[in-house]
């Protein structure tokens, strides 16, 4: 994205099902220069997320909700 400032371009990773949703997610924050699917570059383990949440003191229900949301949106596997 180019935010129009003297700092110029920067990268941002956003959760989106397609390019249209990615552009909508960042709308109003500058000009979108390019969109690239990086899903395969950054695999997220649902098991490791669960373990991290448990270490952080989350309860079972909260952990289940967070991990399931990530799985339902194909963010964690």
Secondary structure, DSSP 8 states (H G I E B T S, - for coil): -B-SSTT-B-------SSHHHHHHHHTTSSB-------GGGS-B-HHHHHHHHHHTT--HHHHHHHHHHHHHTTSB-
